[in-house]
Amino acid sequence: MNKLKVIGVSALCGSLAAISAQAGEMTVAGGATASYMTKDNAVTGQPLGMATNLTFTGTGELDNGNTFQVDIAHDDQNTWSAADISLDVAGIGTFTFDQGGGTGLDRLDDKMPTAWEESYDGGQGSNIVTVTGAGGGTDIEWTLDSGMLPDGMSAYISYAPEADGAKVNDKATGGTDNGVGFGYDVVIEHSGLADGLNVFAGYSNIESDFGNDQEQYAVGLTYAVGSITMGAQYSEDSLGRVGTDYYENFAYGISFQVNDDLSLSYGAHKSEKGMGGGDTAVELETTSLQLAYTYGGATIKVAKSDVENAQYSTAAKNDYDVNLVALSLAF
């Protein structure tokens, strides 16, 4: 039955991709993943899982030659998970209205090389907190045109009038006061300093009613030589509020592209949560050894991960191992 469902969706995608309006066209891509996961020293329950995703992309061109694009994602049993509208203005850059995260400082939450997922995102359920900035919710981002910058440099500026992460429909407002006001992010990446080297840095400031403004920043690098890529990064989230003072994170990783189809990686992400004026701190750590093998439109993925102090708790039940095998199909 699963096979019939995939065939049906593929046929639907083929039909939708053929539809083209005068102002542009719409294409569809997607996939499905089936997984088997167990947890050592923790309750596993049902080990079988499944996820499907569809991404609709609409493109068009204005009379003056500027292009626009709309992306809508449907992931993991969500009727709608993310969307953005972007306008590319020649000589100035791209302006993106985003409602899914991944813009601004959120793009630097963990940029370490990996064969599959971030070292904390292989089913661990660690609840690790990384930097997101104003770009982690609804925001407007300006990607500067490459002609305005040195070769190899990219720059992004994001702004959110209410940086609380809410997603609001048109002709509506958030309607609640979550104790935060406007926020902005500035992110720079540079891959032109040396062959194989990419450096990045970002800063975020979010107005807060809890005391001091929330400040976040991240800095790091990746370096590729031959089939090996390695990297390290540091980030900090100073919340400026009573209860939790900060999250201080350090991540590193290394990946090895064995051939065109097979890749391996090892990564770790440490996160320290400071509480009560800095008198108490708990360090959460995740590590993950991963493998990914691609055969045509199918990919087999394996992850062996370890979690210490999940949810920033030192209780014995929050130290466990995770074993995950998944099969992903793309169309």
N, C-alpha and C positions, 0 to 999 in steps of 0.2 A: 504493500500500500504506500509506503514511503516513496518507493520508486515512481509510482504513478503520480504522486503529488509533485515530485520534482519535475517530471516530464510536463505536467500541466502548467506549472509556473514558468517553465522555460518557453513553452508555446505562447503563454501570455506575454512574456517579456519580448519575444520576437515580434508579436503583433504591435505592442506599444512602441517598440523602437522604430517601427516603420512609419509611425504617425509623424507628420511634419507640418507645422503651421507656417503661415507666411512669415511670421516674425521670428521663427526659429524652429528648433526640433527638440524632442524629448527622447532620451535613451534610458535604458534600465540595465542594471547589473545586480548580481546578488550571489548568494551561496547558502549552504547549509552545513552544519557541523554536528556530528554525533560524538559523544565523549563517554569515557568510563573513568571515574575518579574514586579513590579511596583515601582515607585519612588514618594514619597511625596515631594511637594515643588520643583519638577523638572519635565522636560518633559520626559514622558515615551516612547511615540511612540508605536511601535509594542512590546507587552509584551511577546510574545511567542518566545522561543529560542530552539535550538537543537545543540548538539555536538556529534560527534562520535570519537572513537579512536581505533587504532590497534597498537599492539606492537609485533614486530617480534623479536624473540630471537634465535640466533644460538649458539650452543655450540660444542666444539670439544676438542681433546687431541693430544698433540704432542708426538713424539716418546720417549722423555725423561720423560714423565709423567706430564709435565706442561699442564694446561688446559687454554682454551681461550673462550671468549664469545663476541658476537656482538649483540647489541640492537638497534633497529630502531623503532622510534615512529612516528605515524601519528595521530595528534590531531587537533580537532576544525577546520576542513575545510582546514588544511594545508596539502599539498602533502607530506611534510616531515618537522617534527618539531624538532627532536632531534635524535642523534645517538652516540654510543660509542663503542669502541673496547677495551677489557680488556684481559690481560694475567696474569694468576696466577702462580707465581714462588714459588715453595715450599721453605719454610724457609726464604724467603725474603719479599714476599707480593704480592700485585696486582698492576699492572701498567695499567692505563686507559687512552686512547686517547679519549677525550670527546668533542663533538660539540653540547651540548645542555644545559649546565649549570647544577647546582646541585652538582658540585664538589667543592673542596676547601672551601673558606669562604662562598660561595653561599648556602651551606647546613645549615648555621646558620642565614639566613635572618629572620626567625621567626619559632622557634622550640616550640612554646607554645602548650599545649594540646588543642585539638579541636574535636568536633563531626563531622566536615565536612571540612571546609577550614580555612585558616588564617583569622583573624578578619577583614583584609582589602580586602579579596579576595572573597567576597560573592556578586559580581556584583556591588560593590559601584562605581567603576570608579574614585577612589580618586587620582590616579597617585602618590601614596606614593612611596618614594625612600628609599630602604633598602640597606644593604651591600651586595655586590656580589663578590667583589674581582676578581682575575684572573680566578677563577673557574666559573664565570658567563658567560664566552664565550668559545672559543676553548682553551683547555689546556691539559697538560699531568699530571696526578696525580699518586703519589705513596702512596698506602695504606699499611702501615707497617704490616708485619706479626705479629699476636698476640703473637707468641712465643718470640718476641723481646721486649715485653712490659709487665708491671705489669698486673695481672689479672684484667679484667674489663676496661682496657684502650684501646682506639683506637686513631691512629694518622694518619694524612694525610698531604702530602706535594704536592702542585700544582705549575706548572710553565707554563707560556705562553710567547713566544718570542715577541708577539705583543698583549698586553692585551686590545684590542679594541672591543672584542665581535664578530668579524667577523667570518663567517662560509665559508670556502674556499673548493672548489672541489680539487680532486687530480690533480697533474700536473698543479697547478695554484698558484697564490699568491693573497694577498688582494689588492695590486695595489694602495692603497691610504695611505696618512699620516694623521692619526686622532689626532696627537699631543700626543700620548702615546707610550711608548716603552714596555720593558719586565715587567712582573709582577710575583710575587710569593705569595702563601698563605701557612700558617701553621695552622692546626686545631687539637685540642686535645679534646677528650671526655672521661669521666671516670664514669663508673657505679658501680665500686667496692668499693667505700668508705663507703657506708651504704645501707641497704636494701631499695629499692625504689627510691634512689637518683641518679640522673644523672647530672653531671656538665660538662660544655663545654666552650671552649674559642678558639678564632682564631684571627690571624693577617694577614694583606695583605699589600703589598707595590707594587705600580705601578709607573714606571718611567713616568714623565710628562714633556712636553715642555712648560707648562703654568706657571712654577715657581717652587714651591716645589713639591716633589713627592706626589702622592695621597696615603694616609694611611687610612686603615680601620681596625677596630677591633670589636669583639663581645664577650660578656661573659654572662653566665646565668646558670640557673639550672631548673630542673623539679623534683618533688617529688611525688611519688605515694604511697598512703596508702589505702588499701582496694580497693574500687571501685572509689575512688577520686584521680585525678591527678591535681596538680597545678604547676605553674611555673612563672618565671620572667626572663627577660633578658634586657641587655643594649648594644647598638651598636653605633658606630660613624663612619662617612665617612668624612675625612678631604681632600677636593678636591685639595687644594693648587693652586687655580686659582682665578682670578678676577671675580666678579659677584656673584658667590655662594661660600661661604667659607666652609660650612659644612652641614651635615645632622646628627642630634643627635636623636636617637630613643630609646624609652622605650616601652616594651611590657609585658603584663601579661595575664594569662588565667587560667581557671579551668574547668575541665570536670568531668562528673559523669556517670559511666557506670551502668545504672539502671539494666539491665540484658544483656544476650548475644546478644539481638537484638536491644535494645534501648539505646541511649546515648544522653547526653545533655552537652552543654558547653556555657561558656561566656568568651569573650576575648576582649582586647583593645590593640591598637597600636598607640602610640603618636610619631610624627616625627616633629622636629623643624628644619626649614631651615634658616640658617644664611647667610645674604647677606651684601655686602658692608663693609667689615672689621668688621663685627659683630655688626654694629650699628643698623641694622634692622633684625628682626627675625619673622617668622610666624610659628605657630604650627598647624599642621594638625592632627586630631584625628579620628580614626574609632573604633567603638565598635560593637560587634555582639553577639547576642543570637541565638544559633543553636540547632537543633534537628535532629537526624538521626535514622531511623528505618529500619532494614533489614529483608526481608522475602524471604528466598531462594536467588535467583540471582537478586532480585530487592531491591532497597533502596529508601525510601522516605526521602527527606531532606528539612528542613525548616530553613530559616535564617531571622531574624529581625535585621537590621543593621542601624547604624547612622553614618553620616559623617559630620565633621565640618572642614571648610576651605579646601575643596577639591582643588587639584592642587596648594596648598599653596597660596590660594587667600582668602581674607577676604570678598569678595563680597557676598551679601546675597544669591545669587543663588547657592553658593557652600556649603550651609548647607542644608542637606536633609536626609530623611530616605529611606531605601531600604527594600522591602518585596519580598522574593524569595521562591518559592516552586519548587522542582525538583524531577523527577523520573529517577533513573539510573538503567540500565540493564547491567549485566555483563555476558560474555560468554567466 
